[in-house]
Amino acid sequence: MKVNQADFVISAVGPSQYPQDALPEVALAGRSNVGKSSLINRMIARKNLARTSSQPGKTQTLNYYRINEDLYFVDLPGYGYAKVSKTKREQWGKFIEKYLLERDTLKLVMLLVDLRHPPSNDDQAMFEWLTHHDIPVCVVATKADKIPKGKWAKHAKVVRETMGMRKDDLLQVFSSEIGLGKDELWTILENAIGYESNTE
């Protein structure tokens, strides 16, 4: 997909604020520092549309980004932050769960994990929960530029095994820094939303 336009639309705190135009949505889930904002910026070839935060756990809303007139990226609050109270975490959990289970226009969740490390318990739980509820998911292993190219396959295998992924579950190795995996990920997203290029 060629991105001609990308706009930040809203930081939503509930269903009444979600866009009503029925465009397909692709959500981004993952730990607070796994690189969700960087991935969005790389995918749309913009430096700072999605604001990266130096404080993990700062995103407490669903941040909607409209891409062309084709889809939304929905950046979910990150998990795995220690400084947030248990009550607050539970509130976010219910809020995110409701969105993931009830949003008809949600077509895919990109679950971001750090390729350098085995997925955390939170990552595993999130993947299990999504697959249990039959929510389409693509695991995106970020920060590939931080390890040698020759070790990507080995680390990807660790991700697959730790997450208990099946052979046909989607996994894409990615780097926001060097653009690795960008085209492949766009292909996955286009398939998920039923996008057909008008250039044919």
Backbone torsions as a table, in degrees:
resi	resn	phi	psi	omega
1	MET	NA	131.9	176.3
2	LYS	-90.4	121.1	-178.5
3	VAL	-87.9	111.7	178.0
4	ASN	-96.8	-26.1	-176.8
5	GLN	-147.5	137.2	176.3
6	ALA	-144.5	126.8	-176.4
7	ASP	-133.8	140.0	169.0
8	PHE	-76.2	128.9	-173.8
9	VAL	-103.9	-53.5	-176.5
10	ILE	-163.3	149.5	166.0
11	SER	-98.2	103.0	-173.1
12	ALA	-92.9	140.4	177.8
13	VAL	-113.9	5.8	178.0
14	GLY	-176.9	166.7	-175.8
15	PRO	-55.0	-30.5	-178.2
16	SER	-65.2	-19.1	-178.8
17	GLN	-99.2	-8.0	-179.5
18	TYR	-66.7	144.8	177.1
19	PRO	-57.5	146.0	-175.8
20	GLN	-108.3	11.8	-173.7
21	ASP	-88.9	4.6	171.9
22	ALA	65.6	17.0	173.5
23	LEU	-67.6	146.5	177.8
24	PRO	-62.3	149.7	-177.8
25	GLU	-122.8	139.7	174.2
26	VAL	-120.5	118.1	-177.1
27	ALA	-94.3	150.4	176.6
28	LEU	-115.5	122.0	179.0
29	ALA	-122.9	156.4	178.2
30	GLY	155.1	175.7	178.1
31	ARG	-61.7	158.9	-173.8
32	SER	-59.1	-32.5	-174.3
33	ASN	-111.0	26.2	-173.0
34	VAL	-86.4	-11.2	174.8
35	GLY	103.9	33.9	-179.4
36	LYS	-65.9	-46.8	-179.9
37	SER	-63.1	-40.7	179.5
38	SER	-63.6	-38.5	178.5
39	LEU	-64.0	-45.9	179.0
40	ILE	-57.7	-48.7	-178.0
41	ASN	-60.7	-39.1	179.1
42	ARG	-69.0	-41.8	-177.0
43	MET	-64.4	-32.2	-177.6
44	ILE	-103.8	6.1	177.8
45	ALA	55.6	43.9	174.6
46	ARG	-128.0	144.3	-175.3
47	LYS	-75.5	-44.9	-168.4
48	ASN	-133.0	26.3	179.5
49	LEU	-65.7	-49.5	174.6
50	ALA	-89.2	120.0	-175.0
51	ARG	-80.7	125.6	176.5
52	THR	-84.5	144.3	-177.1
53	SER	-115.7	140.2	177.0
54	SER	-83.6	-9.0	179.2
55	GLN	-107.8	104.2	177.8
56	PRO	-56.1	142.0	178.4
57	GLY	84.8	6.8	-176.7
58	LYS	-73.9	-34.4	179.3
59	THR	-71.9	113.5	-177.6
60	GLN	-119.3	16.1	-177.2
61	THR	-134.0	171.9	171.0
62	LEU	-91.9	112.2	-178.0
63	ASN	-93.5	118.4	-176.4
64	TYR	-97.8	129.5	175.3
65	TYR	-123.5	122.6	179.1
66	ARG	-91.9	128.6	-178.8
67	ILE	-108.6	119.3	-171.8
68	ASN	47.8	-136.8	169.5
69	GLU	-117.8	33.7	-170.9
70	ASP	-106.0	-37.9	-176.9
71	LEU	-164.4	171.0	171.6
72	TYR	-114.8	140.3	160.7
73	PHE	-91.4	132.9	179.0
74	VAL	-120.0	108.6	-177.7
75	ASP	-85.9	113.4	-178.6
76	LEU	-85.2	154.8	175.1
77	PRO	-56.4	138.2	179.2
78	GLY	-71.5	157.4	175.8
79	TYR	-115.9	170.4	177.3
80	GLY	90.0	17.0	-180.0
81	TYR	-91.4	133.0	-175.1
82	ALA	-83.9	-26.0	-170.2
83	LYS	-84.0	-0.4	-176.9
84	VAL	-96.5	137.7	-177.6
85	SER	-64.3	154.8	-179.1
86	LYS	-59.6	-41.7	-179.7
87	THR	-60.8	-44.5	-178.8
88	LYS	-63.9	-43.0	179.1
89	ARG	-59.2	-41.8	-179.3
90	GLU	-65.8	-39.2	177.7
91	GLN	-61.6	-47.4	179.1
92	TRP	-61.4	-42.1	-178.9
93	GLY	-57.6	-46.3	-179.8
94	LYS	-65.0	-41.4	-179.1
95	PHE	-61.9	-46.4	-179.7
96	ILE	-69.4	-42.3	-179.7
97	GLU	-58.9	-44.6	179.7
98	LYS	-60.6	-44.2	178.5
99	TYR	-60.7	-50.1	-175.7
100	LEU	-64.0	-35.1	-176.5
101	LEU	-84.1	-29.6	-168.6
102	GLU	-112.5	-8.1	-175.8
103	ARG	-82.4	106.5	-175.6
104	ASP	-62.2	-31.5	-175.4
105	THR	-84.2	-2.9	178.3
106	LEU	-71.8	120.4	-176.0
107	LYS	-107.7	-23.8	-176.2
108	LEU	-162.3	144.8	169.9
109	VAL	-111.5	125.1	170.5
110	MET	-90.6	112.8	178.9
111	LEU	-97.5	109.3	-175.5
112	LEU	-88.7	131.2	173.8
113	VAL	-129.8	158.6	-179.6
114	ASP	-87.4	116.0	-176.3
115	LEU	-58.7	-25.9	-174.5
116	ARG	-70.4	-25.5	-173.5
117	HIS	-125.3	152.0	172.8
118	PRO	-59.0	142.4	179.9
119	PRO	-55.7	143.5	-178.7
120	SER	-75.0	171.5	175.3
121	ASN	-59.4	-37.8	177.8
122	ASP	-62.8	-42.7	178.9
123	ASP	-61.4	-46.0	-179.0
124	GLN	-62.6	-43.6	-179.0
125	ALA	-63.4	-40.7	-179.3
126	MET	-64.7	-44.7	179.9
127	PHE	-62.6	-45.0	179.5
128	GLU	-61.2	-42.3	-178.8
129	TRP	-64.1	-45.2	-179.7
130	LEU	-62.7	-45.8	-178.1
131	THR	-69.6	-35.1	177.8
132	HIS	-60.2	-37.4	-179.0
133	HIS	-92.3	10.3	178.2
134	ASP	57.1	35.7	175.7
135	ILE	-91.1	122.1	-178.4
136	PRO	-57.1	133.2	-176.6
137	VAL	-139.1	142.5	171.4
138	CYS	-123.9	120.7	176.3
139	VAL	-80.0	126.0	179.1
140	VAL	-112.8	115.0	-178.2
141	ALA	-92.1	104.8	-172.0
142	THR	-88.7	173.6	174.1
143	LYS	64.4	31.5	-179.7
144	ALA	-61.9	-27.0	-178.8
145	ASP	-66.6	-15.1	-177.0
146	LYS	-83.6	-7.1	176.9
147	ILE	-128.2	155.8	-177.8
148	PRO	-61.7	144.6	-178.7
149	LYS	-53.2	-38.5	-177.6
150	GLY	-64.7	-14.3	-178.3
151	LYS	-103.5	-1.0	-177.4
152	TRP	-58.6	-47.6	-175.8
153	ALA	-63.1	-40.4	-179.8
154	LYS	-63.5	-45.7	-179.2
155	HIS	-67.5	-38.0	178.5
156	ALA	-63.1	-37.3	178.2
157	LYS	-64.0	-40.4	177.3
158	VAL	-61.8	-42.4	178.0
159	VAL	-59.4	-50.1	-179.3
160	ARG	-57.4	-47.1	-176.0
161	GLU	-68.9	-43.0	-178.8
162	THR	-64.5	-37.7	-178.0
163	MET	-81.1	-10.6	-177.0
164	GLY	68.1	36.9	-177.8
165	MET	-76.8	143.8	174.4
166	ARG	-81.6	166.8	-176.3
167	LYS	-57.7	-37.7	-175.8
168	ASP	-92.4	3.1	175.0
169	ASP	-70.0	141.4	-174.8
170	LEU	-78.4	128.7	174.0
171	LEU	-136.2	128.7	178.8
172	GLN	-127.1	122.4	174.2
173	VAL	-77.1	136.4	-169.3
174	PHE	-144.5	150.2	170.0
175	SER	-142.4	120.2	176.6
176	SER	-69.0	-29.2	-177.0
177	GLU	-67.1	-46.6	-173.8
178	ILE	-109.9	-0.3	176.8
179	GLY	79.8	9.2	179.0
180	LEU	-60.7	130.3	175.4
181	GLY	85.2	-2.3	-176.9
182	LYS	-61.7	-50.7	-177.9
183	ASP	-64.3	-41.5	179.6
184	GLU	-63.3	-39.4	-179.5
185	LEU	-68.0	-38.4	176.6
186	TRP	-61.2	-38.9	177.8
187	THR	-61.1	-43.8	178.2
188	ILE	-61.1	-44.3	-178.9
189	LEU	-65.9	-42.6	179.7
190	GLU	-60.9	-42.0	177.5
191	ASN	-62.6	-40.4	-176.7
192	ALA	-66.2	-36.8	-176.2
193	ILE	-96.5	-1.3	179.9
194	GLY	72.4	32.7	-178.2
195	TYR	-76.6	133.8	174.1
196	GLU	-124.6	127.0	-178.1
197	SER	-67.6	140.8	178.2
198	ASN	-86.7	4.0	-176.1
199	THR	-88.1	-1.8	-177.8
200	GLU	-71.6	NA	NA
